Amino acid sequence: MKSPLEAPEKQIAEETSVKPAGRTDSSGGEAEKPAAASVIDTSKMSKGKREALELAEASRDPLDDRGSFASNLFIGRYDFERIYPYLAQTDEDRAKGEPFLNELRNYLREHVDADEIDRTGEIPQKNIDDLFAMGAFGVKIPTQYGGLGLSQVNYGRAAMLLGSWDANLTALVSAHQSIGVPQPLLLFGTEDQKQRYLPRVARKEISAFALTEWNAGSDPANMSLRADPTEDGSAFIMNGEKLWCTNLIKAGVLVVMAKTPPKIVNGKERKQITAFIVDVDWPGVEITYRCRFMGLRALYNGIVKFTNVRVPRENMIAKEGQGLKVALTTLNTGRLTIPAACVGLSKRLLEICRKWSAERVQWGVPIGKHYAIAGKVAEMAGNVFAMEAMTFLTSAMVDRKAGDLRIETAMCKMWATETTWRIADEAMQVRGGRGYETAESLAGRGEEAIPVERFLRDCRINMIFEGSSEIMRLFIAREALDPHLKVGGAIFNTTLPKSDRLKAVFSSGKFYAGWYPRQWLPNGAGKIDNLPAPLRKHVNYAAATSKKLARGLFHAMARFGPKLDREQLLLSRFVGIATELFAISATCSYAQWLIAQGKSREEVLSLAEYFCRSARMRIDHHFAGTSRNADKRGYDLTQDLLAGKHAVLRDGIV
Ligand SMILES: Cc1cc2nc3c(=O)[nH]c(=O)nc-3n(C[C@H](O)[C@H](O)[C@H](O)COP(=O)(O)OP(=O)(O)OC[C@H]3O[C@@H](n4cnc5c(N)ncnc54)[C@H](O)[C@@H]3O)c2cc1C
């Protein structure tokens, strides 16, 4: 039963889909999106920040009317029934994916030498050809275009297998499908584009995604590669360069993001970024450099130069100016591949540590009997369990088209990549000197070739590409603040007429008079009778803590007003709390499902309970930091350092 203290449905709908208080477009030309128009005051920002933000806002689709499980945590609404009972893969879907997944598992084990790939920096062409023949490059592409037509969950399970074995192959397969040609075309392509390109990329040609440039990494607004329309409008002429394009060296076709001529929107010039499909063998396309990295030594990543490349208009994806929207929407789902691969890698690392902790005897007992090592292994186990719960819950929700999941996928990406890095780091510690030694060297002196150092090197990049951890936090925080920005953002927006701002004062006063007191009322998680008692308390804790989170966020808004967006460290604590709440909730739901499937109740509960307890300690730590921290001092210190002060810190080094 829902608590009677919950707001009525109508009010909830208002809170999750409040209409922005602010200007409505009355001018001619293209109307500016409400979210960008009135909720954020960009007038006092630097030109670079304003342009970056305006472009991001213009490319952002408003959140689904009723938000999602994770987005609603920020407004104190705990919709556990959206994720409970656990949305598991159906038997039918599992059976559909099984033949391919079995084939992939056996193939990796028998025919892919991951250490050799790492050592030589090359993936044997035979491996690539065999994976194409198996359908591994077209897992989600519908069968009518030559793909396997499998679900997101099955694709995630393939990524998990790959991630547990070889990160180079994972990157090849994943960059091709999750951000390369297949995903954007499935989402935005015309039927003609699908017919021309999907069969090629499903069965014979690798694809890549080219967005990054020297001056455009996290900030695509800085892009300089141009695509100018020809006089007759039938094509675009592309000039410029792209950096760090994964798969480029092997690719037949690219998705390229380019600047197209600016548009006038509400009397102001707005930058336009447009997405194009470009064949690598077209005149003027030149691969000029292969980049090499700390890990992913066999990544086919490089620099590509475009000189007067003629791109026919029919190769534009979506409309002119919608390139960033294509990229963001593609990544909203595409982002799930990395966490799925992280689940695979983390399971492998846990298995390595489990065996070694039982086998290696020091100071008279196996090292797993020492508390210091046991603590690390327990932390890994709890985290692996939660990572799988979150990632595959979200994947199943994608398959069931269960609403707007951008927050869930971003949380999975951020949490899984950071947690996997910690797991790899701890695995190296558990393995001691052997963790630091290469697999080849271990084998050379007669020990088992366990590649922990390779896994560590390979997984570091996951926190940087496809949205760095910092950008994920900004992205999640932006969505978290959305309901509040819509209600109250206009108050602080000096670009709006006074009457609009005054109107916003009244409407937000009315809104918060209802919403705020409710954030102090106790509530439970609703219908959780079937949940084992030890988990019930964690779910109820998550429900109550989402209200505490909502209050904290509201107090921060009251304190910092429009300057809150600068308080990135404070916001990141709120994002951290919500992410842990999502992880706790997904874990409890998953645990109940596993028990219902006949898995050992005792084993499942000990994993889930351990995870929830450690997540709650992290939440306590985040909350403590919202009221007591050294953020401002730290910021000032860095500004001094950037200005050249504290020379003592540069003394005595080479
Ligand atoms: C191995 C590898 C593969 C890649 N593959 C591809 C690919 O296939 N296609 C492609 O287009 N790109 C690719 N990239 C590029 C990758 O996506 C970028 O490296 C990433 O977007 C970050 O950009 P940057 O490296 O320029 O860092 P920057 O944007 O310069 O950022 C540097 C640091 O500042 C932080 N930062 C930046 N802006 C903010 C902000 N507003 N607030 C707080 N912190 C901020 C970042 O998080 C980061 O920690 C790849 C990169 C590598 C190394």
The ligand as a Gaussian input file, in Angstrom:
#p B3LYP/6-31G(d) Opt

LIG

0 1
 C       41.016000       5.376000     -26.189000
 C       40.067000       6.440000     -26.596000
 C       39.018000       6.133000     -27.456000
 C       38.136000       7.129000     -27.868000
 N       37.176000       6.841000     -28.810000
 C       36.440000       7.858000     -29.330000
 C       35.561000       7.648000     -30.442000
 O       35.407000       6.526000     -30.920000
 N       34.915000       8.712000     -30.959000
 C       35.051000       9.963000     -30.457000
 O       34.433000      10.879000     -30.967000
 N       35.846000      10.201000     -29.385000
 C       36.553000       9.186000     -28.826000
 N       37.396000       9.413000     -27.778000
 C       37.408000      10.723000     -27.161000
 C       36.775000      10.710000     -25.777000
 O       35.398000      10.591000     -25.909000
 C       37.246000      11.989000     -25.069000
 O       38.560000      11.720000     -24.624000
 C       36.350000      12.385000     -23.939000
 O       35.144000      12.858000     -24.440000
 C       36.980000      13.484000     -23.094000
 O       37.461000      14.510000     -23.893000
 P       38.964000      15.019000     -23.709000
 O       39.844000      13.834000     -23.638000
 O       39.247000      16.039000     -24.736000
 O       38.968000      15.659000     -22.258000
 P       38.520000      17.141000     -21.881000
 O       37.159000      17.413000     -22.407000
 O       39.609000      18.074000     -22.217000
 O       38.419000      16.995000     -20.309000
 C       39.555000      16.861000     -19.453000
 C       39.051000      16.619000     -18.049000
 O       38.198000      17.705000     -17.648000
 C       36.899000      17.215000     -17.306000
 N       35.898000      18.193000     -17.742000
 C       35.688000      18.677000     -18.981000
 N       34.666000      19.547000     -18.982000
 C       34.217000      19.620000     -17.720000
 C       33.171000      20.347000     -17.076000
 N       32.352000      21.164000     -17.751000
 N       33.001000      20.181000     -15.756000
 C       33.786000      19.321000     -15.046000
 N       34.783000      18.625000     -15.592000
 C       35.001000      18.757000     -16.921000
 C       36.785000      15.884000     -18.026000
 O       35.865000      15.018000     -17.409000
 C       38.194000      15.357000     -17.951000
 O       38.407000      14.756000     -16.709000
 C       38.274000       8.431000     -27.361000
 C       39.323000       8.728000     -26.471000
 C       40.217000       7.753000     -26.110000
 C       41.358000       8.122000     -25.213000

